Structure formats: structure tokens, C-alpha cells
Amino acid sequence: MIIVGGGDGSLSSAIDEFVGHDSVFALLPLGTANSFARTLGIPLDLEGAIRTITTGRRRRVDLGVINGDYFVNAAALGLSPLIGDTVPHKLKRYLGRLGYLIWAVWCLMRFRPFRLKVDNNGQNTTIWATEVRILNGRFHGGVEIENGGAIFDHGSGGIVLLRAA
């Protein structure tokens, strides 16, 4: 059993090592948002998470892959990866999820929407977007979101486009 202690970023970094192996991994939700732990129903407190590891059941989870990089919960382009990649460490460390929210407002004030060409079964549309999310779970950024019907263990991911206002 491989135990990953961290949050969504730690899990994302480690998941490539699991691909192609019949391995069991467990998650100790020690991160800030813990979106995938929330999707799986893993308690966010350490004692509860350890209890789940010792008494819980195994489940297979679906993976997505973009350009050889695997993901288990979500992949996005646009605003949320900008926030996650640039949030100051001290803001995240001392304020946790509130730090992300403060940084999100800061980034949103400066973010410029991008043109996105969408091909929906041969119908082409161009929209101004702030984000594209490819989802496998119910949570992104630590909050429950519309996920396009994605279920983490049923082979059905969801794609959500966030239009610019």
C-alpha cells in the first residue's frame, strides 16, 4: 500500500507513479483543499482518515491523461490553475482555504478571458471563457461544483466550460 500524505497537488504529483501497476494507494488529506478526499468521502481529520485506511474498502478510480500527465480529480486551464500555481505559500499556509479565496479575487481582477473554440459533434462555436475543467470528481478547489455528471469510478468524466461574464 502506498500512502500519499498531502492534498490534491501531492496526489497529482504522485499519481503518475501508480499508472500501469496494480497498486493500492491511500490518501491522508493533509492539503489545503483536499478535493479528491472530499469526493471519496475520506474524513478530513487525521484520525478519521487513518481509520478509513485501516478499515475502509478498496475502490478502483478512473484516471484522465493529458499529454502523458495523469490526473485523478480534475485538470483545468484558465483561472483556477493560475490561482493554484501562483498563490503565495505564506498566504496558503497561514490562511488555508481563505488564502486561496483572497488570491482568487486578486487574480480575477487581473485575469483576461480567452477565446475558446468548441466542437460539439460538428457544431463549432467560439466563446470567451475563463476556464475549462475536465473533471472526475465532485469537488474542485475544496468546494462542491457542477461536474458535468462525472463519477470517479464509472468511466464518465465531465467537461465544464466557464464563460466569461
LUMNUVEX-167871 format. One record per residue: residue in three letters; y, x, z of N, C-alpha, C in turn. Coordinates in Angstrom, 3 decimals, always signed. Layout:
BEGIN
+------+----------+----------+----------+----------+----------+----------+----------+----------+----------+
: rest :      n_Y :      n_X :      n_Z :     ca_Y :     ca_X :     ca_Z :      c_Y :      c_X :      c_Z :
+------+----------+----------+----------+----------+----------+----------+----------+----------+----------+
:  ALA :        Y :        X :        Z :        Y :        X :        Z :        Y :        X :        Z :
...
+------+----------+----------+----------+----------+----------+----------+----------+----------+----------+
//
This chain:
BEGIN
+------+----------+----------+----------+----------+----------+----------+----------+----------+----------+
: rest :      n_Y :      n_X :      n_Z :     ca_Y :     ca_X :     ca_Z :      c_Y :      c_X :      c_Z :
+------+----------+----------+----------+----------+----------+----------+----------+----------+----------+
:  MET :   -1.178 :   +0.853 :   +0.000 :   +0.000 :   +0.000 :   +0.000 :   +1.237 :   +0.895 :   +0.000 :
:  ILE :   +2.188 :   +0.525 :   -0.815 :   +3.468 :   +1.225 :   -0.888 :   +4.509 :   +0.318 :   -0.249 :
:  ILE :   +5.227 :   +0.825 :   +0.727 :   +6.265 :   +0.038 :   +1.394 :   +7.617 :   +0.581 :   +0.971 :
:  VAL :   +8.431 :   -0.292 :   +0.391 :   +9.788 :   +0.070 :   -0.010 :  +10.728 :   -0.452 :   +1.064 :
:  GLY :  +11.454 :   +0.448 :   +1.694 :  +12.452 :   +0.064 :   +2.687 :  +13.823 :   +0.184 :   +2.066 :
:  GLY :  +14.493 :   -0.923 :   +1.888 :  +15.811 :   -0.929 :   +1.256 :  +16.113 :   -2.306 :   +0.720 :
:  GLY :  +17.023 :   -2.352 :   -0.215 :  +17.406 :   -3.621 :   -0.814 :  +17.024 :   -3.673 :   -2.279 :
:  ASP :  +17.768 :   -4.463 :   -3.028 :  +17.468 :   -4.658 :   -4.438 :  +17.619 :   -3.373 :   -5.241 :
:  GLY :  +18.589 :   -2.551 :   -4.897 :  +18.772 :   -1.284 :   -5.599 :  +17.616 :   -0.335 :   -5.367 :
:  SER :  +17.144 :   -0.255 :   -4.133 :  +15.988 :   +0.600 :   -3.816 :  +14.746 :   +0.107 :   -4.537 :
:  LEU :  +14.556 :   -1.198 :   -4.539 :  +13.404 :   -1.772 :   -5.222 :  +13.479 :   -1.491 :   -6.716 :
:  SER :  +14.653 :   -1.653 :   -7.296 :  +14.840 :   -1.384 :   -8.718 :  +14.526 :   +0.070 :   -9.056 :
:  SER :  +14.918 :   +0.975 :   -8.182 :  +14.650 :   +2.398 :   -8.406 :  +13.164 :   +2.717 :   -8.298 :
:  ALA :  +12.458 :   +2.016 :   -7.434 :  +11.051 :   +2.317 :   -7.182 :  +10.092 :   +1.597 :   -8.124 :
:  ILE :  +10.513 :   +0.488 :   -8.709 :   +9.583 :   -0.377 :   -9.436 :   +8.937 :   +0.318 :  -10.627 :
:  ASP :   +9.636 :   +1.241 :  -11.287 :   +9.058 :   +1.948 :  -12.430 :   +7.787 :   +2.704 :  -12.038 :
:  GLU :   +7.699 :   +3.128 :  -10.787 :   +6.526 :   +3.873 :  -10.325 :   +5.295 :   +2.980 :  -10.180 :
:  PHE :   +5.482 :   +1.667 :  -10.060 :   +4.360 :   +0.754 :   -9.877 :   +3.739 :   +0.322 :  -11.198 :
:  VAL :   +4.498 :   +0.384 :  -12.273 :   +4.065 :   -0.154 :  -13.564 :   +2.823 :   +0.589 :  -14.058 :
:  GLY :   +1.824 :   -0.186 :  -14.488 :   +0.605 :   +0.391 :  -15.020 :   -0.424 :   +0.750 :  -13.964 :
:  HIS :   -0.115 :   +0.507 :  -12.721 :   -1.040 :   +0.793 :  -11.628 :   -1.346 :   -0.510 :  -10.902 :
:  ASP :   -2.572 :   -0.632 :  -10.477 :   -2.935 :   -1.803 :   -9.687 :   -2.588 :   -1.497 :   -8.234 :
:  SER :   -1.301 :   -1.518 :   -7.952 :   -0.843 :   -1.138 :   -6.619 :   -0.255 :   -2.341 :   -5.903 :
:  VAL :   -0.283 :   -2.252 :   -4.607 :   +0.310 :   -3.280 :   -3.761 :   +1.560 :   -2.675 :   -3.150 :
:  PHE :   +2.665 :   -3.398 :   -3.272 :   +3.871 :   -2.917 :   -2.605 :   +4.365 :   -3.987 :   -1.652 :
:  ALA :   +4.996 :   -3.517 :   -0.614 :   +5.597 :   -4.409 :   +0.374 :   +7.066 :   -4.037 :   +0.485 :
:  LEU :   +7.850 :   -4.967 :   +0.946 :   +9.292 :   -4.776 :   +0.992 :   +9.819 :   -4.989 :   +2.407 :
:  LEU :  +10.488 :   -3.976 :   +2.922 :  +11.247 :   -4.113 :   +4.169 :  +12.695 :   -4.311 :   +3.759 :
:  PRO :  +13.260 :   -5.497 :   +3.957 :  +14.615 :   -5.792 :   +3.465 :  +15.694 :   -5.113 :   +4.306 :
:  LEU :  +15.983 :   -3.865 :   +3.970 :  +16.975 :   -3.085 :   +4.708 :  +18.270 :   -2.931 :   +3.929 :
:  GLY :  +18.418 :   -3.654 :   +2.824 :  +19.614 :   -3.534 :   +1.997 :  +20.714 :   -4.490 :   +2.422 :
:  THR :  +21.680 :   -4.632 :   +1.551 :  +22.827 :   -5.490 :   +1.837 :  +22.571 :   -6.931 :   +1.404 :
:  ALA :  +22.135 :   -7.129 :   +0.160 :  +21.961 :   -8.479 :   -0.367 :  +20.522 :   -8.980 :   -0.237 :
:  ASN :  +19.551 :   -8.112 :   -0.469 :  +18.130 :   -8.459 :   -0.339 :  +17.741 :   -9.697 :   -1.140 :
:  SER :  +18.203 :   -9.769 :   -2.374 :  +17.960 :  -10.957 :   -3.193 :  +16.481 :  -11.213 :   -3.441 :
:  PHE :  +15.726 :  -10.174 :   -3.792 :  +14.314 :  -10.411 :   -4.091 :  +13.533 :  -10.766 :   -2.832 :
:  ALA :  +13.859 :  -10.166 :   -1.711 :  +13.214 :  -10.544 :   -0.449 :  +13.473 :  -12.020 :   -0.159 :
:  ARG :  +14.677 :  -12.486 :   -0.429 :  +15.002 :  -13.902 :   -0.229 :  +14.166 :  -14.779 :   -1.157 :
:  THR :  +14.036 :  -14.354 :   -2.424 :  +13.233 :  -15.112 :   -3.379 :  +11.792 :  -15.240 :   -2.900 :
:  LEU :  +11.241 :  -14.154 :   -2.365 :   +9.855 :  -14.168 :   -1.896 :   +9.683 :  -14.859 :   -0.547 :
:  GLY :  +10.791 :  -15.152 :   +0.136 :  +10.711 :  -15.769 :   +1.452 :  +10.377 :  -14.780 :   +2.557 :
:  ILE :  +10.632 :  -13.489 :   +2.314 :  +10.395 :  -12.470 :   +3.336 :  +11.512 :  -12.572 :   +4.373 :
:  PRO :  +11.167 :  -12.647 :   +5.651 :  +12.224 :  -12.688 :   +6.676 :  +13.125 :  -11.460 :   +6.563 :
:  LEU :  +14.403 :  -11.643 :   +6.803 :  +15.351 :  -10.541 :   +6.672 :  +15.432 :   -9.681 :   +7.926 :
:  ASP :  +14.857 :  -10.154 :   +9.033 :  +14.832 :   -9.315 :  +10.235 :  +13.604 :   -8.405 :  +10.156 :
:  LEU :  +13.726 :   -7.221 :  +10.721 :  +12.691 :   -6.202 :  +10.606 :  +11.354 :   -6.654 :  +11.189 :
:  GLU :  +11.379 :   -7.269 :  +12.364 :  +10.133 :   -7.739 :  +12.984 :   +9.427 :   -8.762 :  +12.106 :
:  GLY :  +10.195 :   -9.717 :  +11.580 :   +9.613 :  -10.740 :  +10.720 :   +9.052 :  -10.158 :   +9.436 :
:  ALA :   +9.755 :   -9.195 :   +8.857 :   +9.282 :   -8.561 :   +7.627 :   +7.990 :   -7.787 :   +7.880 :
:  ILE :   +7.924 :   -7.073 :   +8.986 :   +6.705 :   -6.326 :   +9.329 :   +5.549 :   -7.288 :   +9.578 :
:  ARG :   +5.822 :   -8.382 :  +10.248 :   +4.787 :   -9.396 :  +10.484 :   +4.272 :   -9.941 :   +9.144 :
:  THR :   +5.177 :  -10.166 :   +8.204 :   +4.777 :  -10.651 :   +6.885 :   +3.893 :   -9.626 :   +6.182 :
:  ILE :   +4.241 :   -8.350 :   +6.303 :   +3.428 :   -7.304 :   +5.677 :   +2.022 :   -7.286 :   +6.276 :
:  THR :   +1.921 :   -7.427 :   +7.575 :   +0.608 :   -7.318 :   +8.228 :   -0.232 :   -8.585 :   +8.119 :
:  THR :   +0.404 :   -9.738 :   +7.984 :   -0.359 :  -10.991 :   +7.961 :   -0.196 :  -11.778 :   +6.666 :
:  GLY :   +0.710 :  -11.360 :   +5.815 :   +1.008 :  -12.118 :   +4.601 :   -0.077 :  -11.992 :   +3.549 :
:  ARG :   +0.113 :  -12.733 :   +2.478 :   -0.854 :  -12.692 :   +1.385 :   -0.262 :  -11.932 :   +0.203 :
:  ARG :   -1.135 :  -11.411 :   -0.623 :   -0.704 :  -10.690 :   -1.817 :   -0.349 :  -11.685 :   -2.913 :
:  ARG :   +0.683 :  -11.341 :   -3.679 :   +1.062 :  -12.166 :   -4.829 :   +1.430 :  -11.241 :   -5.979 :
:  ARG :   +1.060 :  -11.630 :   -7.174 :   +1.498 :  -10.887 :   -8.353 :   +2.906 :  -11.356 :   -8.691 :
:  VAL :   +3.715 :  -10.429 :   -9.172 :   +5.066 :  -10.787 :   -9.603 :   +5.268 :  -10.313 :  -11.031 :
:  ASP :   +6.062 :  -11.066 :  -11.760 :   +6.391 :  -10.709 :  -13.134 :   +7.446 :   -9.615 :  -13.143 :
:  LEU :   +7.388 :   -8.780 :  -14.159 :   +8.400 :   -7.751 :  -14.363 :   +9.082 :   -7.987 :  -15.696 :
:  GLY :  +10.337 :   -7.611 :  -15.776 :  +11.046 :   -7.576 :  -17.044 :  +11.289 :   -6.119 :  -17.398 :
:  VAL :  +11.567 :   -5.861 :  -18.654 :  +11.850 :   -4.485 :  -19.070 :  +12.933 :   -4.504 :  -20.141 :
:  ILE :  +13.899 :   -3.619 :  -19.993 :  +14.963 :   -3.441 :  -20.976 :  +15.074 :   -1.949 :  -21.240 :
:  ASN :  +14.854 :   -1.569 :  -22.487 :  +14.931 :   -0.155 :  -22.881 :  +14.096 :   +0.749 :  -21.977 :
:  GLY :  +12.901 :   +0.308 :  -21.630 :  +11.993 :   +1.110 :  -20.826 :  +12.266 :   +1.094 :  -19.333 :
:  ASP :  +13.285 :   +0.373 :  -18.902 :  +13.624 :   +0.292 :  -17.481 :  +13.155 :   -1.064 :  -16.954 :
:  TYR :  +12.239 :   -1.039 :  -16.002 :  +11.669 :   -2.269 :  -15.472 :  +12.549 :   -2.858 :  -14.373 :
:  PHE :  +12.499 :   -4.175 :  -14.261 :  +13.193 :   -4.854 :  -13.170 :  +12.312 :   -5.984 :  -12.665 :
:  VAL :  +12.504 :   -6.333 :  -11.410 :  +11.670 :   -7.350 :  -10.791 :  +12.458 :   -8.617 :  -10.479 :
:  ASN :  +13.736 :   -8.514 :  -10.204 :  +14.515 :   -9.683 :   -9.800 :  +15.544 :  -10.090 :  -10.845 :
:  ALA :  +16.354 :   -9.158 :  -11.282 :  +17.437 :   -9.500 :  -12.209 :  +17.907 :   -8.259 :  -12.949 :
:  ALA :  +18.381 :   -8.500 :  -14.140 :  +19.103 :   -7.483 :  -14.902 :  +20.351 :   -8.189 :  -15.415 :
:  ALA :  +21.450 :   -7.499 :  -15.422 :  +22.696 :   -8.148 :  -15.838 :  +23.580 :   -7.153 :  -16.559 :
:  LEU :  +24.485 :   -7.704 :  -17.346 :  +25.567 :   -6.894 :  -17.895 :  +26.842 :   -7.683 :  -17.705 :
:  GLY :  +27.906 :   -6.951 :  -17.457 :  +29.181 :   -7.606 :  -17.196 :  +29.662 :   -7.355 :  -15.785 :
:  LEU :  +30.151 :   -8.407 :  -15.159 :  +30.858 :   -8.287 :  -13.891 :  +29.987 :   -7.838 :  -12.712 :
:  SER :  +28.830 :   -8.457 :  -12.487 :  +28.075 :   -8.103 :  -11.273 :  +27.553 :   -6.671 :  -11.276 :
:  PRO :  +27.088 :   -6.106 :  -12.402 :  +26.722 :   -4.690 :  -12.339 :  +27.931 :   -3.787 :  -12.118 :
:  LEU :  +29.082 :   -4.191 :  -12.635 :  +30.302 :   -3.423 :  -12.373 :  +30.588 :   -3.398 :  -10.869 :
:  ILE :  +30.462 :   -4.542 :  -10.237 :  +30.692 :   -4.628 :   -8.789 :  +29.674 :   -3.756 :   -8.051 :
:  GLY :  +28.399 :   -3.941 :   -8.363 :  +27.350 :   -3.197 :   -7.674 :  +27.432 :   -1.694 :   -7.874 :
:  ASP :  +27.843 :   -1.278 :   -9.064 :  +27.907 :   +0.157 :   -9.366 :  +29.140 :   +0.838 :   -8.799 :
:  THR :  +30.186 :   +0.072 :   -8.517 :  +31.450 :   +0.705 :   -8.118 :  +31.907 :   +0.370 :   -6.702 :
:  VAL :  +31.195 :   -0.513 :   -5.999 :  +31.624 :   -0.866 :   -4.641 :  +31.647 :   +0.403 :   -3.784 :
:  PRO :  +32.751 :   +0.660 :   -3.118 :  +32.814 :   +1.848 :   -2.266 :  +31.757 :   +1.796 :   -1.156 :
:  HIS :  +31.077 :   +2.903 :   -0.967 :  +29.982 :   +2.968 :   +0.003 :  +30.429 :   +2.527 :   +1.400 :
:  LYS :  +31.594 :   +2.969 :   +1.831 :  +32.062 :   +2.608 :   +3.179 :  +32.320 :   +1.110 :   +3.296 :
:  LEU :  +32.833 :   +0.499 :   +2.237 :  +33.082 :   -0.939 :   +2.252 :  +31.757 :   -1.684 :   +2.414 :
:  LYS :  +30.759 :   -1.263 :   +1.650 :  +29.435 :   -1.877 :   +1.722 :  +28.782 :   -1.608 :   +3.083 :
:  ARG :  +28.904 :   -0.389 :   +3.563 :  +28.243 :   -0.008 :   +4.816 :  +28.813 :   -0.750 :   +6.020 :
:  TYR :  +30.135 :   -0.831 :   +6.097 :  +30.752 :   -1.397 :   +7.294 :  +30.939 :   -2.910 :   +7.237 :
:  LEU :  +31.073 :   -3.463 :   +6.041 :  +31.300 :   -4.908 :   +5.939 :  +30.121 :   -5.662 :   +5.340 :
:  GLY :  +29.124 :   -4.958 :   +4.830 :  +27.945 :   -5.609 :   +4.272 :  +28.294 :   -6.521 :   +3.107 :
:  ARG :  +27.757 :   -7.749 :   +3.151 :  +27.979 :   -8.694 :   +2.054 :  +29.452 :   -9.046 :   +1.899 :
:  LEU :  +30.192 :   -9.080 :   +2.989 :  +31.629 :   -9.340 :   +2.910 :  +32.315 :   -8.243 :   +2.098 :
:  GLY :  +31.862 :   -7.008 :   +2.234 :  +32.411 :   -5.906 :   +1.449 :  +32.213 :   -6.122 :   -0.037 :
:  TYR :  +31.038 :   -6.627 :   -0.411 :  +30.790 :   -6.956 :   -1.813 :  +31.755 :   -8.042 :   -2.289 :
:  LEU :  +31.961 :   -9.058 :   -1.469 :  +32.860 :  -10.151 :   -1.842 :  +34.282 :   -9.644 :   -2.046 :
:  ILE :  +34.762 :   -8.824 :   -1.135 :  +36.111 :   -8.258 :   -1.273 :  +36.202 :   -7.440 :   -2.553 :
:  TRP :  +35.186 :   -6.621 :   -2.810 :  +35.197 :   -5.785 :   -4.015 :  +35.071 :   -6.648 :   -5.273 :
:  ALA :  +34.322 :   -7.744 :   -5.192 :  +34.185 :   -8.647 :   -6.337 :  +35.535 :   -9.239 :   -6.725 :
:  VAL :  +36.320 :   -9.647 :   -5.741 :  +37.659 :  -10.184 :   -6.028 :  +38.517 :   -9.108 :   -6.679 :
:  TRP :  +38.453 :   -7.889 :   -6.149 :  +39.213 :   -6.761 :   -6.709 :  +38.818 :   -6.517 :   -8.176 :
:  CYS :  +37.519 :   -6.495 :   -8.452 :  +37.040 :   -6.256 :   -9.818 :  +37.383 :   -7.414 :  -10.745 :
:  LEU :  +37.253 :   -8.636 :  -10.248 :  +37.525 :   -9.811 :  -11.069 :  +38.970 :   -9.845 :  -11.538 :
:  MET :  +39.884 :   -9.395 :  -10.699 :  +41.298 :   -9.394 :  -11.082 :  +41.554 :   -8.422 :  -12.239 :
:  ARG :  +40.698 :   -7.440 :  -12.420 :  +40.894 :   -6.430 :  -13.452 :  +39.905 :   -6.540 :  -14.613 :
:  PHE :  +38.928 :   -7.406 :  -14.480 :  +37.855 :   -7.492 :  -15.471 :  +38.327 :   -8.210 :  -16.727 :
:  ARG :  +37.934 :   -7.686 :  -17.861 :  +38.244 :   -8.328 :  -19.137 :  +36.961 :   -8.894 :  -19.727 :
:  PRO :  +36.953 :  -10.180 :  -20.026 :  +35.767 :  -10.777 :  -20.645 :  +35.431 :  -10.072 :  -21.961 :
:  PHE :  +34.184 :  -10.201 :  -22.373 :  +33.728 :   -9.573 :  -23.615 :  +33.187 :  -10.642 :  -24.554 :
:  ARG :  +33.228 :  -10.314 :  -25.846 :  +32.690 :  -11.227 :  -26.856 :  +31.184 :  -11.069 :  -26.893 :
:  LEU :  +30.506 :  -12.193 :  -26.861 :  +29.054 :  -12.192 :  -26.855 :  +28.567 :  -13.060 :  -28.007 :
:  LYS :  +27.749 :  -12.481 :  -28.858 :  +27.143 :  -13.245 :  -29.949 :  +25.778 :  -13.716 :  -29.486 :
:  VAL :  +25.564 :  -15.026 :  -29.574 :  +24.328 :  -15.637 :  -29.093 :  +23.602 :  -16.261 :  -30.270 :
:  ASP :  +22.331 :  -15.908 :  -30.435 :  +21.480 :  -16.508 :  -31.453 :  +20.486 :  -17.405 :  -30.729 :
:  ASN :  +20.674 :  -18.702 :  -30.844 :  +19.814 :  -19.673 :  -30.184 :  +18.997 :  -20.383 :  -31.248 :
:  ASN :  +17.814 :  -19.842 :  -31.536 :  +16.927 :  -20.404 :  -32.564 :  +17.639 :  -20.590 :  -33.897 :
:  GLY :  +18.353 :  -19.567 :  -34.325 :  +19.023 :  -19.594 :  -35.615 :  +20.435 :  -20.134 :  -35.590 :
:  GLN :  +20.849 :  -20.738 :  -34.493 :  +22.226 :  -21.208 :  -34.365 :  +23.036 :  -20.121 :  -33.687 :
:  ASN :  +23.955 :  -19.524 :  -34.444 :  +24.759 :  -18.422 :  -33.928 :  +26.073 :  -18.931 :  -33.368 :
:  THR :  +26.414 :  -18.434 :  -32.194 :  +27.652 :  -18.787 :  -31.521 :  +28.253 :  -17.517 :  -30.946 :
:  THR :  +29.561 :  -17.444 :  -30.936 :  +30.245 :  -16.346 :  -30.266 :  +31.056 :  -16.935 :  -29.123 :
:  ILE :  +30.883 :  -16.365 :  -27.938 :  +31.612 :  -16.845 :  -26.765 :  +32.270 :  -15.661 :  -26.067 :
:  TRP :  +33.255 :  -15.966 :  -25.257 :  +33.825 :  -14.974 :  -24.351 :  +33.062 :  -15.114 :  -23.051 :
:  ALA :  +32.519 :  -14.012 :  -22.572 :  +31.659 :  -14.057 :  -21.389 :  +32.124 :  -13.061 :  -20.336 :
:  THR :  +31.762 :  -13.352 :  -19.105 :  +31.987 :  -12.394 :  -18.023 :  +30.678 :  -11.742 :  -17.595 :
:  GLU :  +29.548 :  -12.383 :  -17.940 :  +28.277 :  -11.822 :  -17.506 :  +27.116 :  -12.454 :  -18.256 :
:  VAL :  +26.073 :  -11.670 :  -18.438 :  +24.782 :  -12.150 :  -18.915 :  +23.762 :  -11.727 :  -17.869 :
:  ARG :  +22.962 :  -12.676 :  -17.412 :  +21.931 :  -12.384 :  -16.411 :  +20.561 :  -12.750 :  -16.967 :
:  ILE :  +19.632 :  -11.841 :  -16.814 :  +18.231 :  -12.117 :  -17.110 :  +17.550 :  -12.126 :  -15.750 :
:  LEU :  +17.015 :  -13.275 :  -15.397 :  +16.583 :  -13.480 :  -14.009 :  +15.094 :  -13.758 :  -13.888 :
:  ASN :  +14.566 :  -13.322 :  -12.781 :  +13.187 :  -13.576 :  -12.429 :  +13.103 :  -14.225 :  -11.047 :
:  GLY :  +14.215 :  -14.293 :  -10.360 :  +14.228 :  -14.839 :   -9.005 :  +15.341 :  -15.853 :   -8.820 :
:  ARG :  +15.395 :  -16.446 :   -7.637 :  +16.391 :  -17.483 :   -7.329 :  +17.688 :  -16.924 :   -6.786 :
:  PHE :  +17.700 :  -15.656 :   -6.396 :  +18.875 :  -15.077 :   -5.753 :  +19.397 :  -13.896 :   -6.562 :
:  HIS :  +20.711 :  -13.760 :   -6.572 :  +21.374 :  -12.622 :   -7.214 :  +22.613 :  -12.331 :   -6.382 :
:  GLY :  +22.754 :  -11.093 :   -5.960 :  +23.872 :  -10.755 :   -5.082 :  +23.746 :  -11.368 :   -3.703 :
:  GLY :  +22.519 :  -11.740 :   -3.330 :  +22.283 :  -12.290 :   -2.000 :  +22.548 :  -13.772 :   -1.862 :
:  VAL :  +22.915 :  -14.436 :   -2.956 :  +23.166 :  -15.879 :   -2.895 :  +22.270 :  -16.591 :   -3.905 :
:  GLU :  +21.907 :  -17.821 :   -3.579 :  +21.077 :  -18.602 :   -4.488 :  +21.925 :  -19.042 :   -5.672 :
:  ILE :  +21.363 :  -18.886 :   -6.863 :  +22.119 :  -19.186 :   -8.078 :  +21.265 :  -19.983 :   -9.054 :
:  GLU :  +21.915 :  -20.545 :  -10.049 :  +21.216 :  -21.173 :  -11.168 :  +20.509 :  -20.054 :  -11.919 :
:  ASN :  +19.203 :  -20.179 :  -12.101 :  +18.456 :  -19.078 :  -12.693 :  +17.768 :  -19.427 :  -14.004 :
:  GLY :  +18.165 :  -20.507 :  -14.628 :  +17.578 :  -20.857 :  -15.916 :  +16.114 :  -21.254 :  -15.827 :
:  GLY :  +15.656 :  -21.637 :  -14.657 :  +14.270 :  -22.066 :  -14.486 :  +13.286 :  -20.936 :  -14.235 :
:  ALA :  +13.775 :  -19.755 :  -13.929 :  +12.894 :  -18.608 :  -13.706 :  +12.056 :  -18.789 :  -12.446 :
:  ILE :  +10.789 :  -18.403 :  -12.547 :   +9.889 :  -18.388 :  -11.402 :   +9.239 :  -17.009 :  -11.386 :
:  PHE :   +9.303 :  -16.311 :  -10.264 :   +8.950 :  -14.893 :  -10.202 :   +7.495 :  -14.574 :  -10.501 :
:  ASP :   +6.610 :  -15.566 :  -10.489 :   +5.198 :  -15.255 :  -10.715 :   +4.531 :  -16.191 :  -11.725 :
:  HIS :   +5.315 :  -16.780 :  -12.618 :   +4.762 :  -17.714 :  -13.596 :   +5.028 :  -17.309 :  -15.044 :
:  GLY :   +5.499 :  -16.104 :  -15.268 :   +5.754 :  -15.651 :  -16.633 :   +6.938 :  -16.322 :  -17.292 :
:  SER :   +7.863 :  -16.863 :  -16.498 :   +9.004 :  -17.570 :  -17.078 :  +10.309 :  -17.040 :  -16.503 :
:  GLY :  +10.948 :  -16.166 :  -17.228 :  +12.259 :  -15.672 :  -16.818 :  +13.337 :  -16.613 :  -17.317 :
:  GLY :  +14.530 :  -16.434 :  -16.834 :  +15.652 :  -17.256 :  -17.268 :  +16.802 :  -16.384 :  -17.721 :
:  ILE :  +17.575 :  -16.907 :  -18.638 :  +18.777 :  -16.212 :  -19.098 :  +19.962 :  -17.112 :  -18.799 :
:  VAL :  +20.955 :  -16.556 :  -18.137 :  +22.152 :  -17.312 :  -17.781 :  +23.354 :  -16.581 :  -18.343 :
:  LEU :  +24.180 :  -17.298 :  -19.100 :  +25.417 :  -16.752 :  -19.652 :  +26.578 :  -17.329 :  -18.871 :
:  LEU :  +27.447 :  -16.484 :  -18.379 :  +28.625 :  -16.950 :  -17.657 :  +29.824 :  -16.822 :  -18.575 :
:  ARG :  +30.350 :  -17.959 :  -18.993 :  +31.502 :  -17.972 :  -19.896 :  +32.774 :  -17.606 :  -19.161 :
:  ALA :  +33.677 :  -16.991 :  -19.879 :  +34.993 :  -16.684 :  -19.320 :  +35.780 :  -17.974 :  -19.196 :
:  ALA :  +36.599 :  -18.071 :  -18.178 :  +37.399 :  -19.282 :  -17.957 :  +38.541 :  -19.357 :  -18.949 :
+------+----------+----------+----------+----------+----------+----------+----------+----------+----------+
//
